[in-house]
């Protein structure tokens, strides 16, 4: 008889773990608290408009390819993938930088901003590519059990890159503040300030400039649909509207979970829910990490999100757009150093219907706006509206168009929603930051130290925040279970 595994949550890491466990021969059941799958990657539709509610950047296509290849499949078996050109635009107060779909185009743009800077850019990206090969194909594939996992010939010869920051590396090569901001931006996906992120993480710049930015037709939720379809093909049972109420422990072993007052027996329990919340489902004596532990950790930002339907096509924007017309440094301080609502926030806007006509009715536009903010802030409807008005005015000015009268509807999502819908610690959106002291073996463990047969996956554990790392996290935990 097959062993039973229950998986809490249905985000990328949970679906990944479920698929790998099913492939190993486990009888797997997923229990999701919300009425649709995907966790933070859910989708919202209304009046013909389609909005990805969370992740909107498709980077590191090789990680997605590797996942489906592990099951004898290809991404093209499930969704159409298109490379974006331009990948994105960055709006400054006096200029717009356009990032093309290849290094030659990007180098021309860099030289336009800073004469002969493309020579330094090619050297920087070559080093970043080298780091990418080591990081993605070696380091992140280790479960974070021991510091010895980081000790190899590859890492020893790069040891200095773990003690210098990405900010120092970028500023050593480039002087123009616009180019600096362009190269420091990708590490924000790791949830930390560039001044606190090891320069080794320049591999994110290769993911950006070297591998490009892609879009699954129909939106990022197509990946969730693909993974859930694969899971069902592998025999996984999926239950929505089924929040886990308790992780059951008998004689020091996880024996199942409680859902709607019903006990579900299992030989293995994996939680892809927020790690802090997952441990709250245990009796206090079985929790590994105290409230003081979580309080001391550096968390990635939360987000104030807006899903906006426009009754016309917008101009002067691309699929992805970053608005860096205010101080990067000041906004970062207001997230990490002295948490507060930002005075002049940077923001991001995404209009997938520019390149994908399935995302909005003909002649209309689907808009997604994001302001990164510190987790744990007071969240009110008045503040949400205040900040929407702030960014909309700047958006209209920087893109030279009036759009406020063309809004058909607007929905918002912020800290209180992250807490209520995802049980997110302090309403964080991206998990725990990947600083030097929160990397690899220094992150919360995949395997419980106090309860046998209990495992965790997702952005608060190994390897860290982001969609590709979540896929890897699910694989890592399945391998630990196999070797358990």
ChimeraX attribute file (.defattr): number of C-alpha atoms within 10 A of each C-alpha:
attribute: neighborCount
match mode: 1-to-1
recipient: residues
	/A:1	6
	/A:2	11
	/A:3	11
	/A:4	20
	/A:5	23
	/A:6	26
	/A:7	29
	/A:8	28
	/A:9	30
	/A:10	32
	/A:11	24
	/A:12	31
	/A:13	30
	/A:14	30
	/A:15	29
	/A:16	29
	/A:17	31
	/A:18	37
	/A:19	29
	/A:20	24
	/A:21	27
	/A:22	22
	/A:23	18
	/A:24	14
	/A:25	14
	/A:26	22
	/A:27	21
	/A:28	28
	/A:29	22
	/A:30	23
	/A:31	23
	/A:32	26
	/A:33	22
	/A:34	18
	/A:35	11
	/A:36	14
	/A:37	26
	/A:38	25
	/A:39	23
	/A:40	18
	/A:41	21
	/A:42	20
	/A:43	20
	/A:44	14
	/A:45	13
	/A:46	10
	/A:47	10
	/A:48	13
	/A:49	20
	/A:50	24
	/A:51	28
	/A:52	23
	/A:53	22
	/A:54	21
	/A:55	17
	/A:56	20
	/A:57	18
	/A:58	21
	/A:59	19
	/A:60	21
	/A:61	16
	/A:62	12
	/A:63	17
	/A:64	18
	/A:65	14
	/A:66	16
	/A:67	21
	/A:68	19
	/A:69	12
	/A:70	13
	/A:71	13
	/A:72	8
	/A:73	14
	/A:74	15
	/A:75	19
	/A:76	12
	/A:77	9
	/A:78	17
	/A:79	18
	/A:80	13
	/A:81	16
	/A:82	14
	/A:83	14
	/A:84	18
	/A:85	17
	/A:86	18
	/A:87	22
	/A:88	21
	/A:89	21
	/A:90	21
	/A:91	22
	/A:92	16
	/A:93	12
	/A:94	7
	/A:95	12
	/A:96	18
	/A:97	19
	/A:98	19
	/A:99	25
	/A:100	21
	/A:101	21
	/A:102	16
	/A:103	18
	/A:104	12
	/A:105	13
	/A:106	20
	/A:107	21
	/A:108	17
	/A:109	19
	/A:110	24
	/A:111	14
	/A:112	13
	/A:113	17
	/A:114	16
	/A:115	11
	/A:116	13
	/A:117	20
	/A:118	21
	/A:119	13
	/A:120	16
	/A:121	21
	/A:122	15
	/A:123	12
	/A:124	19
	/A:125	22
	/A:126	16
	/A:127	16
	/A:128	23
	/A:129	21
	/A:130	15
	/A:131	23
	/A:132	22
	/A:133	13
	/A:134	16
	/A:135	17
	/A:136	17
	/A:137	12
	/A:138	14
	/A:139	20
	/A:140	21
	/A:141	17
	/A:142	19
	/A:143	23
	/A:144	24
	/A:145	16
	/A:146	12
	/A:147	11
	/A:148	9
	/A:149	17
	/A:150	17
	/A:151	12
	/A:152	12
	/A:153	9
	/A:154	15
	/A:155	18
	/A:156	11
	/A:157	9
	/A:158	14
	/A:159	13
	/A:160	13
	/A:161	19
	/A:162	16
	/A:163	14
	/A:164	16
	/A:165	22
	/A:166	24
	/A:167	21
	/A:168	15
	/A:169	19
	/A:170	22
	/A:171	16
	/A:172	11
	/A:173	15
	/A:174	17
	/A:175	12
	/A:176	13
	/A:177	12
	/A:178	21
	/A:179	20
	/A:180	16
	/A:181	20
	/A:182	18
	/A:183	23
	/A:184	23
	/A:185	17
	/A:186	19
	/A:187	22
	/A:188	19
	/A:189	19
	/A:190	23
	/A:191	25
	/A:192	21
	/A:193	26
	/A:194	26
	/A:195	17
	/A:196	18
	/A:197	28
	/A:198	22
	/A:199	24
	/A:200	25
	/A:201	23
	/A:202	29
	/A:203	25
	/A:204	26
	/A:205	24
	/A:206	23
	/A:207	20
	/A:208	21
	/A:209	21
	/A:210	18
	/A:211	19
	/A:212	24
	/A:213	24
	/A:214	19
	/A:215	23
	/A:216	22
	/A:217	19
	/A:218	20
	/A:219	25
	/A:220	22
	/A:221	24
	/A:222	19
	/A:223	20
	/A:224	21
	/A:225	15
	/A:226	17
	/A:227	24
	/A:228	24
	/A:229	15
	/A:230	20
	/A:231	25
	/A:232	16
	/A:233	12
	/A:234	20
	/A:235	18
	/A:236	24
	/A:237	16
	/A:238	20
	/A:239	19
	/A:240	15
	/A:241	14
	/A:242	18
	/A:243	17
	/A:244	24
	/A:245	18
	/A:246	19
	/A:247	24
	/A:248	21
	/A:249	18
	/A:250	10
	/A:251	8
	/A:252	13
	/A:253	16
	/A:254	24
	/A:255	24
	/A:256	25
	/A:257	25
	/A:258	17
	/A:259	18
	/A:260	11
	/A:261	10
	/A:262	10
	/A:263	16
	/A:264	16
	/A:265	16
	/A:266	20
	/A:267	18
	/A:268	21
	/A:269	27
	/A:270	29
	/A:271	27
	/A:272	30
	/A:273	28
	/A:274	24
	/A:275	24
	/A:276	19
	/A:277	15
	/A:278	20
	/A:279	21
	/A:280	15
	/A:281	17
	/A:282	19
	/A:283	12
	/A:284	11
	/A:285	8
	/A:286	16
	/A:287	17
	/A:288	16
	/A:289	13
	/A:290	11
	/A:291	8
	/A:292	8
	/A:293	9
	/A:294	15
	/A:295	11
	/A:296	8
	/A:297	13
	/A:298	17
	/A:299	26
	/A:300	28
	/A:301	28
	/A:302	27
	/A:303	23
	/A:304	24
	/A:305	23
	/A:306	22
	/A:307	23
	/A:308	20
	/A:309	25
	/A:310	22
	/A:311	18
	/A:312	16
	/A:313	16
	/A:314	21
	/A:315	10
	/A:316	9
	/A:317	19
	/A:318	23
	/A:319	20
	/A:320	21
	/A:321	20
	/A:322	23
	/A:323	20
	/A:324	20
	/A:325	20
	/A:326	16
	/A:327	12
	/A:328	16
	/A:329	12
	/A:330	15
	/A:331	22
	/A:332	24
	/A:333	15
	/A:334	19
	/A:335	23
	/A:336	19
	/A:337	12
	/A:338	10
	/A:339	16
	/A:340	17
	/A:341	18
	/A:342	18
	/A:343	12
	/A:344	16
	/A:345	23
	/A:346	21
	/A:347	21
	/A:348	19
	/A:349	23
	/A:350	23
	/A:351	23
	/A:352	27
	/A:353	27
	/A:354	21
	/A:355	15
	/A:356	16
	/A:357	16
	/A:358	16
	/A:359	24
	/A:360	26
	/A:361	18
	/A:362	13
	/A:363	12
	/A:364	21
	/A:365	24
	/A:366	25
	/A:367	26
	/A:368	23
	/A:369	21
	/A:370	23
	/A:371	20
	/A:372	23
	/A:373	28
	/A:374	28
	/A:375	25
	/A:376	17
	/A:377	17
	/A:378	10
	/A:379	15
	/A:380	12
	/A:381	10
	/A:382	9
	/A:383	13
	/A:384	16
	/A:385	12
	/A:386	11
	/A:387	17
	/A:388	19
	/A:389	13
	/A:390	13
	/A:391	21
	/A:392	15
	/A:393	14
	/A:394	14
	/A:395	19
	/A:396	13
	/A:397	12
	/A:398	19
	/A:399	14
	/A:400	11
	/A:401	13
	/A:402	13
	/A:403	16
	/A:404	12
	/A:405	8
	/A:406	16
	/A:407	14
	/A:408	13
	/A:409	12
	/A:410	13
	/A:411	11
	/A:412	18
	/A:413	17
	/A:414	24
	/A:415	25
	/A:416	19
	/A:417	15
	/A:418	21
	/A:419	18
	/A:420	10
	/A:421	13
	/A:422	20
	/A:423	19
	/A:424	23
	/A:425	22
	/A:426	18
	/A:427	25
	/A:428	25
	/A:429	29
	/A:430	26
	/A:431	25
	/A:432	26
	/A:433	27
	/A:434	31
	/A:435	25
	/A:436	14
	/A:437	14
	/A:438	19
	/A:439	19
	/A:440	25
	/A:441	21
	/A:442	17
	/A:443	22
	/A:444	24
	/A:445	21
	/A:446	29
	/A:447	22
	/A:448	17
	/A:449	13
	/A:450	14
	/A:451	20
	/A:452	19
	/A:453	22
	/A:454	24
	/A:455	22
	/A:456	30
	/A:457	35
	/A:458	32
	/A:459	30
	/A:460	28
	/A:461	29
	/A:462	32
	/A:463	29
	/A:464	28
	/A:465	23
	/A:466	19
	/A:467	25
	/A:468	21
	/A:469	23
	/A:470	27
	/A:471	25
	/A:472	29
	/A:473	33
	/A:474	28
	/A:475	26
	/A:476	25
	/A:477	28
	/A:478	25
	/A:479	17
	/A:480	13
	/A:481	19
	/A:482	11
	/A:483	7
	/A:484	9
